[in-house]
Amino acid sequence: MQLGMIGLGRMGANMVRRLLKNGYDCAVFDMSAKAVAELVEEKAVGAASLSEFAKSLTKPRAVWLMVPVGAVDKTIADLLPHLERGDVLIDGGNSYYIDDIRRAKELTSKGIHYVDVGTSGGVWGLERGYCMMIGGEADVVRSLDPIFATLAPGRGDIPRTLGRETRVEPPSKAICIAGRAAPAISSRWCITGSNTA
């Protein structure tokens, strides 16, 4: 499976490293050529422009943005001419949900799927994994499940919450309907290893 990552700060770069270590193909772009070059040394495919970045991805593309909240709309506007119907755009920042609803509507009208994934994990995410609040069209989210599962930490050796020891669903995630981005949108919470499971 392949993922494109735009934004190679500490979290974005380490998310790419976690995926690369688990056999994924990753294409990367950042305003910092140095950040791109570092990941190219680790077997990512680097790009010097958004056009080159988009061309390096297999269609339908899955592009994950890990840019500051204030830069999301500009990044989407700059990237949009290089995307096509059926591509998936993932915002991994902690955007205000009203902005996610607006973006989902705008992109849906262009045939592009939008998934909002509030991501946390900081500098420890490479080793421990990332907690994600995932909202998007159910079938699109399901198609990205292998990526989310690779990035998520799972339960680890933390004991289950009392009263939940015998539950049969997988311990690494729980499903709930959230309806955040548009009607019939599902949201998934990947457990962080805390005892809130």
C-alpha positions in Angstrom: 0.0 0.0 0.0 1.1 3.5 -0.7 0.7 6.9 1.1 1.8 10.4 0.3 2.7 12.7 3.2 2.8 16.4 3.0 4.4 18.0 6.1 7.5 16.4 7.5 7.8 18.0 10.9 8.5 15.6 13.9 5.2 13.9 13.7 4.8 13.7 9.9 8.3 12.5 9.4 8.0 9.9 12.1 4.7 8.6 10.8 6.4 8.1 7.4 9.2 6.2 9.2 6.7 4.0 11.0 5.0 3.1 7.7 8.3 2.5 5.9 9.5 0.2 8.7 6.3 -1.8 8.1 6.7 -2.2 4.4 4.7 0.7 3.0 5.7 2.8 0.0 5.7 6.5 0.9 6.0 9.6 -1.2 6.9 12.8 0.7 6.9 16.6 0.2 7.8 19.4 2.5 8.8 23.1 2.1 12.1 22.0 3.6 14.3 20.1 1.0 16.4 18.9 3.9 13.4 17.1 5.5 12.6 15.5 2.2 16.2 14.4 1.7 16.4 12.8 5.1 13.4 10.5 4.3 14.6 9.8 0.8 17.7 8.3 2.6 15.3 6.0 4.5 13.7 4.8 1.2 10.8 7.3 0.8 10.2 8.8 -2.6 10.9 12.5 -2.4 9.4 15.3 -4.5 10.5 18.9 -5.0 7.1 20.2 -6.0 3.4 19.3 -5.4 3.1 18.3 -9.1 6.0 15.9 -8.9 4.6 14.6 -5.6 1.2 13.9 -7.1 2.8 12.2 -10.2 4.8 9.9 -7.9 1.6 8.4 -6.4 -0.5 5.5 -7.8 -4.1 6.4 -8.5 -6.3 6.6 -6.7 -4.0 8.7 -4.5 -4.1 8.8 -0.7 -2.5 12.0 0.5 -2.0 12.8 4.2 -1.5 16.4 5.3 0.5 17.0 8.5 0.7 20.8 8.3 -0.2 23.5 10.8 -3.9 24.1 11.1 -3.5 27.6 9.6 -1.9 26.1 6.5 -4.4 23.4 5.7 -6.7 25.4 3.4 -3.7 26.9 1.4 -2.1 23.5 1.1 -5.3 22.0 -0.2 -5.8 24.8 -2.7 -2.2 24.4 -3.9 -2.6 20.6 -4.2 -6.1 20.4 -5.7 -5.0 21.1 -9.3 -2.9 17.9 -9.1 -5.6 15.6 -7.7 -8.3 13.7 -9.6 -11.7 12.3 -8.9 -11.5 9.3 -6.5 -8.3 10.5 -4.7 -8.4 10.7 -0.9 -7.2 13.7 1.1 -6.5 13.2 4.8 -6.1 16.0 7.2 -4.0 14.7 10.1 -4.0 17.9 12.1 -6.4 18.9 14.8 -8.6 21.2 12.6 -11.8 22.7 13.9 -14.6 20.4 13.0 -16.6 23.1 11.3 -13.7 23.5 8.9 -13.7 19.7 8.3 -17.4 19.8 7.4 -16.8 22.7 5.0 -13.8 21.0 3.4 -15.6 17.7 3.0 -18.5 19.4 1.2 -16.2 21.4 -1.1 -14.0 18.4 -2.0 -17.0 16.0 -2.4 -18.3 18.3 -5.1 -15.0 17.7 -7.0 -15.1 14.0 -6.5 -12.3 13.9 -3.9 -12.8 12.1 -0.6 -11.9 13.9 2.6 -11.0 12.1 5.8 -10.2 14.1 8.9 -7.9 12.3 11.3 -7.0 14.2 14.5 -3.6 12.7 15.3 -1.6 12.7 18.5 1.5 10.9 19.6 4.2 13.5 19.5 7.9 12.5 19.2 7.1 9.1 20.9 4.7 8.1 18.1 7.4 6.4 16.0 8.0 3.9 18.7 4.6 3.8 20.5 2.1 4.6 17.8 -0.4 7.4 17.3 -3.9 8.0 18.6 -6.3 8.9 15.8 -9.8 10.3 15.7 -10.9 9.3 12.2 -13.9 10.7 10.4 -14.9 10.1 6.8 -17.0 8.0 4.4 -17.2 4.5 5.8 -15.9 2.7 2.7 -13.0 5.2 2.3 -12.0 4.9 5.9 -12.2 1.1 5.6 -9.9 1.2 2.6 -7.3 3.0 4.7 -7.6 0.7 7.7 -4.2 -1.0 7.1 -2.5 2.4 7.3 -4.4 3.4 10.4 -3.7 0.0 12.0 0.0 0.4 11.3 0.1 3.8 12.8 -2.0 3.0 15.9 -0.3 1.7 19.0 -2.7 -1.1 20.0 -3.3 -2.0 23.6 0.2 -3.2 24.5 0.5 -4.6 27.9 -2.0 -2.2 29.6 -4.8 -4.2 31.3 -8.3 -3.9 30.1 -10.8 -1.7 31.9 -12.6 -3.6 34.6 -15.8 -5.2 33.2 -14.5 -5.2 29.7 -12.1 -8.1 29.9 -14.3 -10.5 28.0 -15.3 -8.3 25.0 -14.9 -10.0 21.7 -14.1 -7.0 19.4 -10.5 -6.3 18.6 -8.8 -4.5 21.5 -7.0 -2.0 19.2 -10.0 0.0 18.1 -13.6 0.9 18.7 -16.2 2.1 16.2 -18.8 4.7 16.6 -21.0 6.7 14.3 -20.1 10.4 14.5 -21.6 12.1 11.4 -18.9 14.8 11.6 -18.1 15.6 8.0 -21.3 14.7 6.3 -24.3 12.4 6.7 -23.4 8.7 6.8 -19.9 9.5 7.9 -18.3 7.2 10.4 -15.6 7.9 12.9 -13.1 5.5 14.5 -11.1 5.9 17.6 -7.8 3.9 17.7 -7.1 3.1 21.4 -3.9 4.6 22.7 -3.0 2.0 25.2 -4.7 3.9 28.1 -7.3 2.1 30.2 -10.2 4.0 28.6 -10.7 1.1 26.2 
